[in-house]
Amino acid sequence: MNIPTKKRECHRLIEFLETLGPTEWRSTVSSEYLIRLATGWEVRSQIEYPPTILFRFDQDRPEVISRLHWAILSYRGTISWVLEEFDRGPGKRSNWVIMPRRLLEVRQRAEDLDVSPKEYMVKYEPGFGAIAYHDVAGLTEHVINFFERGDFKKSES
């Protein structure tokens, strides 16, 4: 069976996060996805939906999260990115998401229209997803270099 290859723009970043500590759960969104049809596999585009990188470490890692927060904040690319926490309730470790800051900025407008921030972006800023997918490579390089150079020591001083 011949399965085509899809783009995996966020894969390198999620793999790097795994080097910072084992993850219990992780997920990314790519600009393409695979679908199985009666005639075989097909690659379909979803580039209009901005990328997100979601994860949860198997242990709480506040120092790593703090450093990652600083790395993402210090990135100066085409767009701005954020690290957001999603509380899962008492006694449970948090999920984290790295996403374009723009998704936070449109959150209230999206809620007012009863759509997700990503759906809002598809309708009202359809070119943003492609820009964000292109920029995630720069973000990834910056985060890796930030940790390798120890820039967090300067940031936390």
C-alpha positions, -999 to +999 in steps of 0.1 A: +000+000+000+014+034-010+007+060+016+016+096+005+036+119+027+020+149+043+037+180+056+046+180+093+056+216+100+053+213+138+069+179+142+104+192+149+092+214+177+072+187+194+102+164+191+124+190+207+099+194+236+102+156+242+140+162+248+130+186+276+111+159+294+090+129+284+055+138+274+024+120+285+004+134+256+012+155+225-005+166+194+002+189+165-018+203+136-002+203+102-011+222+070-019+188+054-037+156+065-042+122+051-076+107+043-083+072+032-107+069+002-120+038-015-094+045-042-065+049-017-049+076+004-051+113-005-033+143+010-057+172+017-048+208+027-059+226+058-034+254+056-061+280+063-063+267+099-034+281+120-010+256+136-011+246+173+013+224+192-003+208+223+015+187+250+015+176+286+047+164+303+045+132+323+057+151+353+052+188+362+082+207+349+078+244+360+114+253+353+111+239+317+078+257+312+092+290+324+122+287+300+099+277+272+077+307+279+107+330+277+119+314+246+086+319+228+082+355+242+116+364+229+110+352+193+108+379+167+094+363+136+067+372+111+040+366+138+039+365+176+034+332+195+023+323+230+025+294+254-009+289+271-019+266+299-051+246+299-060+236+334-075+201+335-089+203+370-077+196+406-049+170+409-043+168+372-013+181+353-019+210+328-020+207+291+000+233+272-004+248+238+020+268+216-001+289+192-001+321+173-010+350+196-036+361+171-058+332+181-060+347+216-067+382+202-097+370+182-111+347+209-139+370+221-150+379+186-150+342+177-171+333+209-195+361+200-200+344+166-202+309+182-171+297+163-136+286+174-108+311+170-094+289+142-127+290+124-128+327+128-094+331+112-104+309+083-134+332+076-120+366+084-082+363+079-079+333+055-042+340+046-030+339+082-028+301+085-002+299+057+018+327+072+018+309+106+028+276+091+057+293+074+068+310+106+067+279+128+101+269+113+117+301+126+100+297+160+113+261+162+149+272+154+147+300+179+134+278+208+160+252+201+188+278+200+174+295+231+178+263+251+211+253+236+227+288+242+213+290+277+195+323+269+170+316+297+197+324+322+199+359+308+161+362+307+156+352+343+182+376+357 
